[in-house]
């Protein structure tokens, strides 16, 4: 049975990325790849957007991106689900792995598990046999490996360092084997074995951070622990990016904190902060993200800029050489 398409990119949006008019963009797509949302607004199938962007130099090379901060309340889950739903609109086959036993990413899509539904702690030892059957499909090109309180057992299951090194990596390799381009991990705000295993597997780690002192302390500790874990397991360091969330231009301290972080981490800072918005909570009430609607607002604009930067989608970024895992400058 076909999965409904809730997340579609409009021709106008694709035109903004490629610096063309919507009319010009539509000329590249046959009618069976167009979806009329309402009069005057035409959306495009994700596979067609992918073909269009691949021809213009966008890379869909597989990547594993984790969102981690040892301090809670920094917007990790919102960033993961927003990035995932925007990425599929750009044509990425995407899977979210919910590593947090609070299961916020799973609940955001209204996924309520039965007692016998497998989660990460059930599948990591036999990924080849179990991972794909454990996924829940959210949209045509979006899946999630959901979580529940039982994922708290990972601290016991992954006591062995060898298991920590390979658990998340093994699951991700199985997903890649099934042509998943983008794997996004939502991690708990603690340095448990689930986070350690995630750090061992990730190509890129995004650290969402707010303007408060506790959040920024969490940033420093997270960076330190990433370096320590990579050293312990003799792994190349992942690319580290910092995403400023809950930015409120009305508060002087918010602007000051963003400027300080940009000065302290110029190569790691995502240039566009995520502004506070009621649109996030409104979308969650519908078990969706802000990208399920074509309504223009700050929330969509900010997370779109984040995804374009993170995945090097802007034509201006193509050819500049995205950082790779092991780069001495990251």
ZADODO-872595 format. One line per 3 residues: for each residue z, x, y of N, C-alpha, C. Coordinates in pm, whole numbers, padded with zeros to 5 digits. Each point is the difference from the previous one (the first is absolute). Example, Ala and Ser with C-alpha at 12.3 -4.5 7.8 and 13.67 -1.06 7.14 Angstrom:
2
00780 01319 -00569 00000 -00089 00119 00000 00090 00120 | -00072 -00035 00105 00006 00082 00119 00073 -00077 00109 $
end
This chain:
330
00000 00085 -00120 00000 -00085 00120 00000 00088 00124 | -00083 -00034 00096 -00012 00080 00122 00128 -00008 00082 | 00034 00113 00062 00118 00005 00085 -00042 -00036 00142 $
00071 -00092 00067 -00037 -00037 00137 00003 00121 00093 | -00092 00001 00095 -00005 00107 00098 00078 -00043 00124 | 00119 00055 00016 00081 -00033 00117 -00019 00103 00112 $
-00040 00122 -00037 -00006 00109 00096 -00144 00048 00015 | -00063 -00041 00109 -00139 00033 00026 -00014 00058 00140 | -00091 00094 00014 -00028 00059 00131 -00117 -00073 00064 $
00012 -00026 00129 -00110 -00066 00070 -00105 00102 00043 | -00119 -00051 00023 -00108 00087 00048 00034 00059 00136 | 00071 -00074 00080 00041 00051 00131 00093 00120 -00014 $
00096 -00008 -00093 00093 00112 -00022 -00074 00123 -00051 | -00090 -00021 -00094 -00076 00113 -00053 -00088 00061 00108 | -00048 -00082 00090 -00080 00051 00110 00080 00087 00094 $
00127 -00034 00022 00085 00082 00086 00020 00139 -00061 | 00012 00005 -00133 00018 00128 -00067 -00126 00086 00008 | -00116 -00063 -00016 -00126 00074 -00005 -00074 00000 00133 $
00066 -00056 00103 -00056 -00003 00135 -00134 -00073 00005 | -00003 -00116 -00064 -00119 -00084 00000 00041 -00145 00028 | -00094 -00081 00038 00028 -00141 00019 00010 -00070 -00136 $
00067 -00113 -00002 00011 -00076 -00125 -00137 -00041 -00051 | -00090 -00034 00090 -00135 -00039 -00039 -00073 00114 -00070 | 00015 00121 00052 -00063 00117 -00062 00060 00028 -00136 $
00132 -00011 -00011 00068 00023 -00128 -00050 -00098 -00105 | -00011 -00126 00035 -00038 -00102 -00097 -00140 00021 -00057 | -00085 00069 00072 -00135 00026 -00049 00001 00086 -00127 $
00110 00072 -00022 00009 00088 -00118 00053 -00073 -00124 | 00035 -00129 00014 00061 -00073 -00111 -00080 -00125 -00033 | -00038 -00014 -00128 -00068 -00124 -00041 00095 -00120 00011 $
-00054 -00117 00000 00081 -00120 00022 00107 -00021 -00107 | -00025 00046 -00123 00099 -00022 -00106 00121 00092 00014 | -00004 00095 00094 00115 00086 00026 00074 -00042 00128 $
-00041 -00110 00058 00063 -00050 00122 00084 -00123 -00033 | 00109 -00015 00071 00087 -00117 -00015 00026 -00056 00139 | -00044 -00122 00024 00023 -00063 00129 00141 -00060 00002 $
00087 00059 00080 00138 -00047 00007 00011 -00126 00086 | -00069 00002 00112 -00014 -00115 00088 -00116 00030 00093 | -00052 -00100 00069 -00120 00023 00082 00013 00119 00094 $
-00096 00092 -00011 -00001 00118 00086 00074 00119 -00056 | 00068 -00016 -00113 00076 00111 -00059 -00042 00017 -00145 | -00063 00114 -00028 -00049 00030 -00134 00076 00120 -00055 $
00052 -00015 -00121 00070 00110 -00068 -00089 00057 -00108 | 00042 00117 -00052 -00082 00073 -00096 00080 00034 -00124 | -00065 -00007 -00115 00065 00032 -00127 00044 00146 -00001 $
00119 00030 -00053 00049 00138 00000 -00094 00101 -00063 | -00064 -00036 -00113 -00090 00097 -00065 -00120 00031 00089 | -00041 -00098 00081 -00113 00022 00090 00041 00089 00117 $
00123 -00020 00052 00052 00087 00106 00008 00143 -00051 | 00044 00015 -00122 00011 00135 -00058 -00136 00068 -00006 | -00100 -00071 -00049 -00134 00059 -00009 -00049 00041 00139 $
00024 -00085 00098 -00043 00024 00137 00067 00125 00058 | 00132 00013 -00022 00074 00113 00056 -00025 00129 -00077 | -00019 -00010 -00132 -00032 00120 -00078 -00129 00063 00050 $
-00096 -00083 00034 -00127 00051 00049 00014 00070 00135 | 00113 -00026 00066 00025 00061 00131 00107 00109 -00006 | 00029 00049 -00119 00084 00117 -00013 00147 -00022 -00031 $
00042 -00126 -00017 00140 -00026 -00033 00026 00036 -00145 | 00108 00073 -00025 00034 00041 -00135 00097 -00099 -00065 | -00029 -00034 -00124 00089 -00086 -00078 00062 00080 -00114 $
00019 00129 00025 00064 00085 -00100 00140 -00053 -00030 | 00043 00003 -00125 00132 -00054 -00035 00111 00072 00075 | 00102 -00074 00037 00115 00059 00068 00125 -00080 -00032 $
00113 00071 00002 00131 -00059 -00028 00085 00019 00125 | 00041 -00110 00060 00073 00005 00126 00134 -00073 -00017 | 00108 00072 00021 00134 -00058 -00012 00060 -00020 00138 $
00078 -00105 00013 00074 -00027 00123 00148 00019 -00030 | 00059 00101 00063 00137 00040 -00033 00077 00028 00128 | 00121 -00049 00008 00099 00046 00097 00136 -00026 -00064 $
00085 00099 -00001 00131 -00015 -00063 00090 -00095 00078 | -00043 -00039 00118 00069 -00103 00079 -00074 -00132 -00018 | 00074 -00108 -00022 -00062 -00131 -00016 -00033 -00065 00133 $
-00076 -00108 -00006 -00030 -00078 00118 -00102 00060 00094 | -00085 00088 -00050 -00097 00066 00088 -00141 -00057 -00012 | -00017 -00103 -00082 -00132 -00063 -00011 -00087 00054 -00111 $
00061 00056 -00105 -00079 00054 -00111 -00083 -00110 -00068 | 00067 -00109 -00036 -00070 -00105 -00073 -00108 -00065 00084 | 00030 -00031 00125 -00101 -00059 00088 -00120 00092 00014 $
00025 00130 00008 -00109 00096 00013 -00084 00005 -00127 | 00065 -00006 -00116 -00073 00006 -00127 -00088 -00122 -00017 | 00056 -00119 00016 -00079 -00121 -00027 -00107 -00021 00107 $
00029 00039 00124 -00101 -00012 00105 -00115 00097 -00024 | 00034 00124 -00033 -00104 00100 -00027 -00083 -00040 -00121 | 00064 -00052 -00103 -00073 -00038 -00121 -00101 -00110 00027 $
00042 -00102 00072 -00091 -00113 00024 -00111 00037 00098 | 00027 00092 00090 -00108 00047 00088 -00095 00091 -00076 | 00054 00084 -00087 -00085 00093 -00075 -00101 -00073 -00087 $
00040 -00111 -00063 -00098 -00070 -00085 -00110 -00062 00085 | 00031 -00036 00124 -00105 -00051 00088 -00103 00109 00032 | 00045 00125 -00003 -00092 00112 00020 -00067 00044 -00130 $
00029 -00069 -00110 -00069 00027 -00124 00074 00087 -00100 | 00126 00032 00027 00079 00080 -00093 00058 -00088 -00110 | -00019 00042 -00126 00070 -00066 -00110 00143 00055 00000 $
00095 -00088 00023 00135 00042 00036 00104 -00057 -00094 | 00101 00082 -00029 00114 -00047 -00079 00129 00042 00068 | 00091 -00094 00015 00135 00027 00049 00092 00020 -00120 $
00079 00105 00005 00106 00019 -00100 00132 -00021 00071 | 00070 -00105 -00038 00129 -00032 00060 00108 00073 -00079 | 00055 00106 00060 00103 00081 -00066 00141 -00041 00039 $
00013 -00089 00095 00130 -00039 00053 00056 -00116 -00082 | 00121 00014 -00052 00059 -00107 -00081 00028 -00126 00081 | -00003 00009 00134 00012 -00119 00082 -00128 -00085 -00003 $
-00110 00062 -00042 -00127 -00070 -00024 -00055 -00069 00124 | 00017 00059 00116 -00045 -00065 00123 -00152 -00015 00003 | -00073 00101 -00043 -00147 -00009 -00001 -00046 -00109 -00096 $
00064 -00011 -00113 -00036 -00104 -00098 00028 -00139 00057 | 00116 -00017 00060 00037 -00130 00056 -00089 -00037 00118 | -00050 00100 00071 -00088 -00029 00114 -00124 -00076 -00044 $
-00045 00022 -00123 -00116 -00070 -00053 00041 -00114 -00095 | 00127 -00038 00010 00053 -00113 -00076 -00011 00021 -00151 | 00023 00125 -00043 -00004 00031 -00142 00142 -00008 -00055 $
00024 -00098 -00082 00130 -00021 -00064 -00018 00025 -00149 | 00071 00098 -00053 -00022 00044 -00136 00086 -00077 -00100 | -00054 -00018 -00119 00079 -00048 -00111 00074 00118 -00062 $
00097 -00029 -00082 00082 00106 -00057 -00079 00100 -00084 | -00110 -00046 -00060 -00078 00089 -00088 -00120 00062 00070 | -00016 -00021 00131 -00110 00062 00073 00027 00149 00020 $
-00092 00087 -00039 00024 00144 00013 -00005 00048 00144 | 00084 00098 00032 00002 00066 00130 -00009 00151 -00024 | 00016 00080 00104 -00022 00144 -00016 00089 00061 -00108 $
00127 -00037 -00005 00090 00063 -00097 -00039 -00034 -00144 | -00083 -00104 -00019 -00047 -00035 -00134 -00126 00074 -00040 | -00081 00039 00098 -00135 00048 -00033 -00020 00150 00014 $
00090 00071 00069 -00031 00139 00034 -00011 00090 -00122 | 00069 -00035 -00109 -00006 00086 -00119 -00127 -00023 -00082 | -00064 -00117 00020 -00125 -00030 -00072 -00103 -00057 00097 $
-00038 00076 00100 -00089 -00055 00103 -00136 -00044 -00055 | -00054 00075 -00096 -00133 -00034 -00052 00000 -00137 -00066 | 00109 -00035 -00064 00008 -00126 -00073 00047 -00118 00085 $
00077 00028 00107 00072 -00109 00063 -00030 -00025 00148 | -00048 00101 00071 -00006 -00014 00146 -00093 -00113 00044 | -00120 -00004 -00049 -00097 -00096 00051 00042 -00144 -00028 $
00063 -00023 -00114 00047 -00134 -00033 00121 -00041 00084 | 00067 00098 00060 00119 -00030 00080 -00035 -00035 00145 | -00125 00023 00039 -00039 -00024 00139 -00017 -00149 00028 $
00033 -00038 00121 -00025 -00136 00050 -00109 00010 00106 | -00104 -00079 -00014 -00110 00005 00096 00028 -00091 00118 | -00011 00056 00119 00027 -00073 00124 -00128 -00048 00064 $
-00103 00083 -00003 -00128 -00032 00060 -00108 00067 -00084 | -00124 -00015 00041 -00111 00050 -00080 00012 00149 -00032 | 00050 00080 00094 00010 00145 -00021 00142 00051 00022 $
00099 -00087 -00018 00139 00039 00025 00089 -00045 -00114 | 00076 00096 -00053 00096 -00026 -00107 00136 00056 00041 | 00104 -00046 -00071 00134 00055 00021 00070 00014 -00134 $
00067 00114 -00018 00095 00015 -00109 00135 -00039 00058 | 00048 -00120 -00030 00117 -00051 00070 00130 00066 -00046 | 00105 -00036 00071 00131 00057 -00030 00103 -00111 -00017 $
00116 00040 -00049 00116 -00089 -00010 00124 00088 -00005 | 00115 -00062 -00010 00125 00076 -00002 00005 00100 -00115 | -00073 -00029 -00109 00005 00089 -00116 -00059 00138 00029 $
-00077 00015 00107 -00051 00133 00034 00112 00094 00042 | 00118 -00055 00026 00116 00085 00025 00036 00086 -00119 | -00050 -00037 -00119 00026 00079 -00121 -00073 00134 00002 $
-00092 00018 00092 -00075 00125 00004 00090 00121 00022 | 00109 -00017 00070 00091 00113 00021 00054 00052 -00132 | 00008 -00086 -00101 00044 00043 -00133 -00120 00047 -00082 $
-00110 -00075 00006 -00118 00033 -00080 -00062 00134 00038 | 00009 00035 00128 -00068 00120 00049 00096 00115 00027 | 00105 00008 -00076 00096 00108 00019 -00061 00136 -00033 $
-00093 00000 -00096 -00066 00124 -00040 -00099 00043 00109 | 00007 00125 00050 -00093 00045 00105 -00147 -00016 -00038 | -00032 00022 -00126 -00140 -00014 -00042 -00046 -00144 00017 $
00087 -00096 -00027 -00034 -00141 00019 -00018 -00031 00148 | 00086 00057 00082 -00012 -00021 00145 -00135 00049 00050 | -00044 00113 -00050 -00125 00059 00046 -00121 -00082 -00040 $
00005 -00065 -00117 -00121 -00059 -00056 -00002 -00153 00000 | 00113 -00068 00024 00003 -00146 -00016 -00097 -00071 00093 | 00016 00019 00130 -00089 -00067 00096 -00141 00055 -00011 $
-00011 00130 -00020 -00133 00061 -00011 -00079 -00059 -00115 | 00066 -00023 -00114 -00069 -00055 -00116 -00051 -00141 00024 | 00080 -00081 00068 -00043 -00136 00032 -00118 00004 00097 $
00007 00087 00099 -00109 00011 00097 -00129 00050 -00064 | 00011 00093 -00092 -00119 00049 -00069 -00067 -00111 -00080 | 00079 -00088 -00060 -00058 -00113 -00073 -00071 -00096 00095 $
00059 -00023 00115 -00065 -00086 00099 -00131 00061 00049 | 00002 00130 00023 -00123 00068 00042 -00108 -00010 -00108 | 00042 00007 -00126 -00094 -00011 -00112 -00070 -00135 00002 $
00065 -00100 00060 -00059 -00133 00010 -00058 -00025 00140 | -00040 00108 00065 -00077 -00005 00126 00078 -00056 00118 | 00132 00016 00000 00079 -00033 00118 -00014 00115 00099 $
-00044 -00029 00121 -00022 00105 00101 00129 00038 00071 | 00080 -00101 00032 00115 00020 00088 00125 -00056 -00067 | 00099 00087 -00019 00128 -00039 -00056 00106 00017 00108 $
00068 -00110 00032 00103 00001 00103 00135 -00030 -00065 | 00096 00089 00022 00132 -00016 -00061 00103 -00037 00106 | 00075 -00105 -00030 00111 -00042 00086 00129 00043 -00067 $
00075 00089 00067 00115 00065 -00062 00132 -00049 00058 | 00107 00007 -00078 00132 -00038 00051 00052 00104 00100 | 00093 -00039 00087 00054 00093 00100 00114 00086 -00055 $
-00031 00075 -00103 00102 00087 -00061 -00070 00111 -00076 | 00072 00107 -00026 -00060 00111 -00073 00036 -00011 -00148 | -00045 -00108 -00062 00016 -00015 -00143 -00117 00059 -00074 $
00001 -00014 -00131 -00106 00061 -00080 -00135 -00067 00024 | -00001 -00128 00039 -00127 -00066 00029 -00070 00066 00118 | 00077 00036 00101 -00057 00066 00117 -00041 00143 -00034 $
00081 00070 -00076 -00035 00136 -00041 -00131 00001 -00078 | -00016 -00092 -00093 -00123 -00007 -00079 -00119 -00037 00087 | 00023 -00086 00098 -00108 -00037 00092 -00045 00119 00083 $
00094 00078 00049 -00035 00119 00079 -00082 00097 -00085 | 00032 00010 -00127 -00075 00090 -00089 -00146 -00045 -00018 | -00026 -00129 00018 -00133 -00054 -00027 -00086 -00016 00124 $
00061 -00015 00117 -00072 -00043 00119 -00088 00111 00059 | -00119 -00040 00044 -00085 00089 00079 00046 00001 00146 | 00041 -00118 00047 00045 -00019 00137 00129 -00079 00000 $
00093 00040 00085 00123 -00076 00018 00010 -00042 00146 | 00008 -00131 00020 00018 -00055 00133 00148 -00032 00019 | 00057 00048 00109 00140 -00026 00030 00006 -00094 00119 $
00024 -00129 -00024 00017 -00092 00113 00134 00028 00068 | 00000 -00002 00132 00121 00033 00074 00009 -00087 00124 | 00122 -00038 00036 00025 -00078 00121 00062 00092 00106 $
00038 -00058 00110 00052 00082 00110 00147 00030 -00007 | 00074 -00064 -00093 00144 00022 -00005 00033 00135 -00064 | 00118 00050 00031 00041 00133 -00046 00009 00007 -00152 $
00044 -00108 -00067 00014 00002 -00145 -00137 00011 -00068 | -00097 -00071 00055 -00134 00005 -00056 -00060 00139 00015 | 00020 00061 00114 -00055 00134 00023 00072 00104 -00084 $
00129 -00021 -00026 00072 00088 -00092 -00057 -00014 -00140 | -00033 -00125 -00038 -00064 -00022 -00129 -00132 00073 -00011 | -00075 00006 00110 -00125 00075 00003 00023 00146 -00032 $
00097 00061 00066 00029 00142 -00022 00042 00025 -00145 | 00087 -00085 -00052 00047 00017 -00138 -00114 -00019 -00100 | -00087 -00096 00028 -00112 -00026 -00090 -00094 00120 -00006 $
-00031 00057 00115 -00087 00118 00003 00064 00116 -00075 | 00129 00020 00019 00071 00107 -00070 -00004 -00020 -00151 | 00024 -00125 -00043 00004 -00027 -00144 -00138 00012 -00063 $
-00104 -00038 00072 -00135 00016 -00053 -00029 00148 -00027 | 00037 00086 00095 -00022 00144 -00017 00081 00053 -00117 | 00124 -00046 -00012 00087 00047 -00108 -00052 -00042 -00137 $
-00044 -00124 -00011 -00050 -00051 -00127 -00128 00072 -00041 | -00090 00020 00094 -00124 00071 -00032 00029 00143 -00043 | 00098 00063 00063 00038 00135 -00038 00062 00002 -00139 $
00085 -00097 -00029 00066 -00006 -00131 -00102 -00015 -00113 | -00101 -00084 00022 -00097 -00027 -00105 -00127 00085 00013 | 00001 00096 00093 -00115 00089 00021 -00128 -00078 00025 $
00010 -00096 00091 -00114 -00086 00034 -00048 00030 00141 | -00130 -00014 00025 -00049 00014 00139 00057 -00113 00084 | 00033 00028 00126 00059 -00106 00083 -00102 -00108 00033 $
00043 -00125 00004 -00092 -00107 00040 -00022 00004 00151 | -00105 -00067 00043 -00018 -00023 00142 00110 -00095 00047 | 00064 00032 00111 00104 -00085 00056 -00049 -00061 00130 $
00007 -00132 00009 -00035 -00071 00123 00123 -00081 00044 | 00015 -00016 00130 00113 -00073 00056 -00054 -00120 00076 | 00052 -00118 -00034 -00045 -00124 00062 00116 -00062 00077 $
-00018 -00013 00131 00105 -00060 00084 -00015 -00152 -00006 | 00104 -00068 -00046 -00003 -00145 -00013 00101 -00063 00096 | -00014 -00130 00017 00091 -00079 00085 00005 00054 00143 $
-00117 00040 00048 -00010 00053 00135 00004 -00116 00100 | 00085 00014 00099 00016 -00103 00103 -00014 00066 00136 | -00113 -00021 00064 -00027 00067 00128 00094 -00046 00110 $
00070 -00113 -00022 00095 -00048 00101 00127 00085 00003 | 00023 00075 -00108 00119 00083 -00009 -00036 00145 00029 | 00062 00056 00101 -00032 00138 00039 00030 00097 -00113 $
00110 -00025 -00074 00037 00090 -00110 -00106 00002 -00109 | -00068 -00113 -00020 -00104 -00006 -00102 -00115 00093 00035 | -00042 -00004 00127 -00106 00089 00044 00040 00145 -00003 $
00124 00028 00038 00049 00138 -00001 00004 00056 -00143 | 00046 -00083 -00093 00008 00044 -00139 -00138 00031 -00056 | -00098 -00085 00032 -00136 00024 -00047 -00056 00130 00056 $
00021 00024 00128 -00049 00123 00062 00067 00123 -00061 | 00130 -00009 -00025 00072 00113 -00060 -00053 00031 -00139 | -00024 -00104 -00079 -00052 00022 -00135 -00141 00058 00005 $
-00081 -00049 00093 -00136 00052 00012 00001 00146 00042 | 00094 00039 00086 00012 00140 00041 00052 00088 -00113 | 00092 -00055 -00079 00061 00078 -00109 -00092 00013 -00121 $
-00082 -00104 -00027 -00086 -00001 -00118 -00145 -00035 00040 | -00063 00082 00082 -00133 -00037 00053 -00107 -00016 -00107 | 00008 00075 -00109 -00103 -00007 -00103 00027 -00108 -00104 $
00122 -00050 -00001 00037 -00098 -00101 00008 -00143 00054 | 00009 -00014 00129 00025 -00131 00060 -00126 -00086 00000 | 00011 -00122 -00051 -00106 -00098 00016 -00005 -00036 00148 $
-00115 00012 00066 -00003 -00014 00147 00032 -00138 00053 | -00021 -00104 -00081 00024 -00137 00047 00129 -00054 -00060 | 00100 -00034 00082 00123 -00060 -00054 -00023 -00146 -00037 $
00088 -00050 -00085 -00006 -00141 -00041 00096 -00079 00089 | -00056 -00087 00082 00084 -00075 00093 00074 -00114 -00070 | 00114 -00037 00054 00073 -00115 -00051 -00086 -00126 00019 $
00009 -00091 -00096 -00080 -00121 00008 00058 -00106 -00092 | -00002 -00123 00046 00044 -00112 -00085 -00106 -00037 -00103 | -00121 00057 00013 -00108 -00033 -00093 00032 00044 -00143 $
00079 00106 -00013 00034 00048 -00135 00080 -00106 -00076 | 00103 -00052 00061 00083 -00100 -00067 -00076 -00131 -00021 | -00087 -00036 00094 -00081 -00120 -00018 -00092 00013 -00121 $
-00058 00117 -00017 -00089 00023 -00115 00078 -00005 -00131 | 00119 00059 -00001 00080 00002 -00122 00042 -00141 -00043 | 00016 -00089 00095 00031 -00138 -00034 -00113 -00063 -00080 $
-00121 00053 00015 -00116 -00049 -00075 -00028 00088 -00122 | 00093 00091 -00032 -00018 00094 -00112 -00128 00081 00018 | -00020 00047 00123 -00121 00075 00033 00035 00108 00101 $
-00101 00071 00046 00018 00096 00108 -00083 -00044 00120 | 00011 00075 00108 -00073 -00038 00122 -00150 00006 -00018 | -00048 00063 -00107 -00144 00013 -00020 -00060 -00117 -00079 $
00084 -00097 -00037 -00053 -00120 -00064 -00064 -00093 00103 | 00024 00026 00126 -00056 -00079 00110 -00086 00090 00087 | -00100 -00060 00063 -00083 00077 00094 00055 -00005 00142 $
00113 -00064 00017 00061 -00011 00133 00030 00138 00056 | -00043 00024 00122 00023 00129 00062 00141 00007 00058 | 00071 00107 -00033 00134 00021 00052 00036 00148 -00012 $
00112 00038 00060 00043 00141 -00002 00026 00048 -00143 | 00055 -00088 -00083 00035 00041 -00136 -00123 00045 -00078 | -00107 -00080 00007 -00124 00036 -00069 -00060 00127 00060 $
-00003 00006 00131 -00062 00114 00068 00071 00130 -00035 | 00133 -00002 -00001 00075 00123 -00025 -00015 00048 -00144 | 00012 -00093 -00095 -00012 00042 -00139 -00145 00034 -00038 $
-00097 -00061 00067 -00138 00042 -00023 -00020 00143 00046 | 00055 00033 00118 -00011 00138 00050 00069 00097 -00096 | 00113 -00042 -00055 00072 00083 -00097 -00085 00027 -00124 $
-00060 -00104 -00055 -00081 00015 -00121 -00123 00086 00027 | -00066 -00021 00112 -00118 00081 00033 00036 00147 00013 | 00116 00029 00059 00044 00139 00014 00039 00058 -00134 $
00079 -00075 -00076 00051 00048 -00128 -00112 00029 -00099 | -00101 -00086 -00002 -00110 00013 -00096 -00124 00065 00059 | 00011 00050 00124 -00111 00070 00066 -00126 -00084 00004 $
00014 -00123 00046 -00114 -00091 00002 -00082 00009 00128 | 00061 00036 00109 -00073 00005 00126 -00111 00104 -00007 | -00119 -00035 00045 -00108 00099 00002 00040 00128 00072 $
00085 -00012 00101 00044 00119 00073 00084 00093 -00086 | 00063 -00057 -00104 00083 00082 -00088 -00081 00062 -00112 | -00111 -00061 -00035 -00081 00053 -00108 -00052 00139 00038 $
00016 00094 -00093 -00048 00134 00023 00101 00092 00066 | 00115 -00057 00043 00101 00085 00060 00084 00071 -00105 | -00013 -00048 -00124 00073 00065 -00107 00140 -00054 -00015 $
00013 -00107 -00079 00133 -00055 -00023 00086 00100 -00073 | 00130 00001 00032 00091 00089 -00069 00010 -00037 -00146 | 00018 00098 -00085 00012 -00023 -00141 00131 00058 -00052 $
00043 -00051 -00114 00124 00047 -00060 -00007 00150 -00024 | 00103 00072 00045 00002 00142 -00014 -00044 00076 00123 | -00055 -00071 00098 -00041 00064 00126 00122 00065 00065 $
-00004 00128 00037 00117 00067 00056 00043 -00055 00134 | -00083 -00082 00064 00035 -00052 00133 00070 -00133 -00007 | 00017 -00057 -00120 00063 -00133 -00009 00149 00017 -00024 $
end
